[in-house]
Amino acid sequence: MKSLLENEKEVLKLMKNKSVVLFLDYDGTLVSLADTPKKAVLPGKVKSLLSALAKLPHVKIVIISGRYLNDVKKMAGLQNITYVGNHGLEIEGPDFIYKAEIAPDVKKLLIAMKSELKDKLSIIKGVLVEDKKLAVTLHYRMVNEKDMPQLNAIFNQLLKKPVKNGKLRIWLGKMCYEIRPSIELNKGTAVLRILSKYASDTSVIPICLGDDLTDEDAFMALKNIGITVFVGEKGSSHADYQLKNPDEVFAFLKSVKNMMCGGAYGPHKKSRLP
């Protein structure tokens, strides 16, 4: 991967006379990772910048997160943008609403899994089981490394049957396990679903930034049709470019705003996003 900031000029040229759809992961991309999800508060300067970008006629902001939709909406607190929650299971925006259909028995199974995980893992300090309505996340960031074998043994035993019978699937995230319905929906399908609104508009370019394994689905979906950016110090990725941390993400988004306002390449004259 190439450094985006070192190659910023070439990236901005790709955006010349284009309308931009910015797909932005939340945790680890817009905000630094925190011990618990509730502590990952969007900095005021980032919120102000995203608000300014969202008001531009040729920019569409999409926050695409693994969080429960209502949770990420509350944490970001931005109006007139599109939110993707639960890694693509739910989408809501000014002109877009989608929610995956989950079978009743699978919903009941997720509720049962949440309850059992909380009960069986209560003996391990630092475990956090997050209810995301359409999914369940087990966070182990604060678990002592010596307790991980016991955690994994309990987790695998509880999930063995529902995974084997095809009801649930497990995704790996940063210091967490994602338990989701066994349906083919992810961040990749979400970005393509949103971009389908502009399928006939060649002047629209998607730009996707993310730091997690779950963002790789979006990077692969946008291969050769957009600009993809891995956020992190190191690691393999399908992304084209790399930014080291949320501070560099902020710097890049500032450059995007300056250009889209008429900076380096002048005002846009082509398409206007709805």
N, C-alpha and C positions, 0 to 999 in steps of 0.2 A: 504493500500500500504506500502511496505517496502522501507526504504531509500536505494537508489542504492549505494551510497558511503559507507554506513555501510555494505553493502552486495556485494561489488564490486568483491571480490575474487570469490564468487560463480557464478556471472554473467560472469566473464572472463573465468571461467572453461567451461561454456556452449559454449563458442566460440572456445575452443581448437580444433585445426585441422579443423576449419570451414572457409569457405569464407563468408565474412560479407557484407550484403547490409544495409547501414545506411540510413534510411529515417529520414530526419531532417526538422522539421518545421523551418521557418525563424523568423518571429516576435515573440518575447517572449520566444524563445528557443535558437537560435543562437545569437540574439541581444535583448537587452532590449526593451520593448515597448516604443514608442515615441508618442508625441502629434499628429504628422502627419506622414504618411507613408514615406515621403521623408527624414525624420530625422533619420530613423532607419538604420544607416550605419553599415555595417559589420566591426567590429574591425580588425585591421591589424593582430593581433596575431591569431585570429580565422580563418581568411582567409588563413594565412600561414599554420596553422595546417590542415585545410581541403584540401589544395593543396597537402600537404605531404601525407595525407591519400589516396587521389585519385590516387597517383602514385604507391601505393602498389599493387602488383598483386592479392591479395586476398581481396581487399576492393573495393566496389562500393558505391559512394556517390550519394544520391538522395535528393535534396532540394525540399520539398513538401509544397507548400504554397497556400494561398488563393489569393495571388496577381496575377495580370495579368502576363502571362509568360515572356514577354519581360521586364517587370518591375523587376521581381525577378532576372532574368539573369543579368540585368544591376547592380542591388544593390549588388549581390553576386560577380559578376565579375570573376567567376571560370570557367576554361576550362576543357573539358573532363569529365564532370559530367552530370547527368541527372537532368532536372528541371521539376517539376510538377506545373502548374499554375491553378488558378481558381478552387481550390479544386478538381482537377482531370479532368477538362474539356479539358485540353491541356497538353501534355507531349512532351518533346524534349530532346534527348541525343545523344551521339555518335552512338548508335546502336538502337535508339528507337524514333519514331515520331508518335504522335497521337493527333487528334483534334476532339472534339465532333461535330457532325452534328446538327446545330441549324436551325430550320425552319425559312425561311425569315420573316414570320409574327412575330415570336417571337423576332428576331433581331430588327425589327422595333419597337416592343413594349418596348424593353429594352432601346432603344434610346429615346423613348417618356417618359419613366419613369425617366430617368436621367434628362431630360429637365424639367419635371414637378416638380420633387423633388427639383431641384435647385431653381426653380421659387417660389414654394409655401413655401419652408422652408427658403427663404432668409430673412425672418423677425426674424429668430432665430439666435442669435449670436453663433458662434462656430461649426456650422454644416459643414461637409465636405462630398460632394458627389463625389465618385471616380468611374470613367469610366474604367471598366476592359474588355471592348470589348464584352466578352461573358457573362458578369454579371455586376451588379452595386452594390456598397457598400455605405451604409450611415453610416458615422462615427459620433458618438456623444460624444466622449471623452471630448471635450472642451466645451460642452453645459452645462449651469447652470442647476442644478437639478430642479429648479422651472419652467424651460421651457420644461421639458420632457413631461408633460401631453399634452401640445399643440403640440409638435413634434410627439408624438405617435398618436394623433388624426388625424393629417394631413397625416401621413404616412399610417395609417390603411385605411383611406378613399381612398387614391390614389391607394392602392394595392388591395382593396377589390374585384373589378371586375376581374382583371387578375389572381388573386389567385383562385377565385371561379370558373372561367371557365377553370382552369387547365393549363393555359399558363405559369404562373410563380409560384415560391415557395420562401418562406422566411426562411432563416437559421439565427440562433442567433450566433453571435461571441462575442468576448471581446469588449464591448463598440461599437458595430456596428450591423447593420442589413445587411445581404447578400441577394440580389435579384438575383435569378438564374432561368434558364429555368427549367421547371418541368420535369426533366429527372433524372433517378436513377444513377447518377454519383457523386462520392464524393471521399474523400481521401482513403476510404476503397477499393473502386473499383480500384482506381489508383494503390495502392500498390500491389493488387492481379494481376492486368494487367501486371505490371513490373515483378513480381515474376514468372509469368507464363513462362517466358523465361528460368527459371531454375527448372521447375516443376519436372523433373526427377533427379535432383541433390540434394541428401539428405545432402550433405556437405555444403549447403548454408543456412545461418541463417539470417533472417531479424531482424533488431533492429530499433525500431521507437520511436522518441522523439517528443513530442508536448505539447503545453500548453493550447490549446483552445478547445471549445466544438466541433469544426469541426474535431479535431484530434481523437475524440472518435470513429469515423467511422473506422479509421485505426487501432486503438487499438482492436476493436471488430473483425475486419477482420483477425488480426494476432493472435487471441486467440489460445493458445496451439501450435502455429507453429513458434513463434518468441518471442522476448523480447520487451516489451512495457514500455515506461517511460513517466509519467506525469511530466511536468515542472511547478512548482508553489508552493507557501507556503502551500496552503490548497485547499480542494475541493474533491468531489467524482469523481472517474474515473474508467474506465475499465482497466486501465494500471496495470502492475505487480509491477512496482517500481516508485519511486518518486525522482526527483532532484528539489532543491528549486528555482534555477534561472540559467540564462545563464553562470554565473561563474562556477557553479557546472557542467553544461553541458560541458564546456571547460575542466575542470579537468578530467571528465570521458573520453572524446574523446582523451585526452593525454594518458590515461592509455590504451585505445584501440590501439592507435598507437604504444606504447611501446611494447605491447604484440604481435601485428601483425608483428612487426619488429624482433621478436625473443626473447623478454624479458622473461616473466615469464614461458612460455611454449615451447620455442624453435621455430625454423622456421617451417612454414606449409609445409606439403608434399602432401596434397590432391588436391582438385579441384582448378582451376584457373579461375576466372571470365573472360568472354570475354571482 
